[in-house]
């Protein structure tokens, strides 16, 4: 599979602080790629290097085989930042037309594309509204629209569903899936794992500026796990430790790995009077895999 973005041993320092520490991953072309991690993992810094807003302290990032930040690489990328703002006086269509003109379009072409994009993101009828009068969710939609001006091959979305209601979040995720189905590559940076599970096909997990894992969601389905809720989770955990079985405790729930994990868990519960409240055997989900690597205490930490 061809990779359209390659991050190779990337370091980025702010003063003496390493925000990114040797991160390496590659993004397959035409996929929805999840850049996942808790707040403060280094995702936004990595993205800023990718789109050319920051220079790497060490290592390299290639976009379409070209150095990130080069003019040709920048033309391949549309970027919707986590905090999108353009100043209050701009009217929506006026702004998108201006961006189109920067891409070399004629006034008519830029305005036509702007109208189409406003309709596509659900802002039809708001063409003459000023940016300062938009809700937070509407500003996020405009941020997506401006990222698509010029028809970029790669779309980079940093925490794109922030400030959107449930319907808006679902609509945006469906839009990302639609773009990928048409051949674009969508890079989705998020700490909301439930949303990532809905649409990503490939992903990498970052934590403390490092990449812990890269792979595809399909590969997670090959490993068998048992999800069990019991009245004595610590006792069951201790028994599993004695058998050398990998597992994770999440409150009263345990995630137990292994081909015969279901039989062993049932046997241990029966022999030790552990009451089972819920039992499910299946494959490991993305959220569970994330928790396994990063740990529950790290998830949701402040940046």
JOSUL-V414267 format. One record per run of one state. SS is the DSSP state (~ for helix, > for strand, _ for the rest). FROM is the first residue (numbers start at 1). LEN is the number of residues. If there is no record, write none. Layout:
# JOSUL-V414267
SS/FROM/LEN  SS/FROM/LEN
This chain:
# JOSUL-V414267
_/1/2  >/3/12  _/15/2  >/17/12  _/29/3  >/32/5  _/37/6  ~/43/8  _/51/7  >/58/6  _/64/2  >/66/2  _/68/3  ~/71/5  _/76/1  >/77/4  _/81/10  >/91/1  ~/92/11  _/103/4  ~/107/14  _/121/9  >/130/1  ~/131/3  _/134/2  ~/136/12  _/148/6  >/154/5  _/159/7  ~/166/16  _/182/3  >/185/6  _/191/2  ~/193/7  _/200/2  >/202/6  _/208/2  >/210/7  ~/217/4  _/221/3  >/224/7  _/231/2  ~/233/10  _/243/4  >/247/4  _/251/2  >/253/5  _/258/3  ~/261/11  _/272/4  >/276/8  _/284/2  ~/286/9  _/295/9
